Amino acid sequence: MTDAGTDSGTDAGADPAADGPAAAAPLGVGREPTGLPAVDALLERLAETDHLAADGHLAVYEDVHRGLRAELTSLDAHPAAAPRPHDPRS
């Protein structure tokens, strides 16, 4: 027999808000400028996650990752060779 004043199905010390999704909260991670405008713009996009629920973070992270990879790839691209002046000795 149970007491009518107690609920045997719940933990009296549990926080009911812990069962639902957590509200968006800033992580407090600083972002220092790199001096490269394209990279800095991508890193600033990470601030968007401070206002998103955790399930929205992945899309931002993937987009920033793609952008950073593209910037790194562009560093490997060699600039087009400048045309050589005509060498009359040939």
Residue pairs with C-beta under 8 A, 6 or more apart in sequence:
2 8
21 53
21 54
21 55
22 53
22 54
23 53
24 50
24 51
24 52
24 53
25 50
26 50
27 49
27 50
29 46
31 43
31 44
31 46
31 47
33 40
34 40
34 43
36 71
38 67
38 71
39 68
39 71
42 64
42 67
42 68
42 71
43 64
45 60
45 63
45 64
45 67
46 60
46 61
46 64
48 60
49 56
49 57
49 60
49 61
52 60
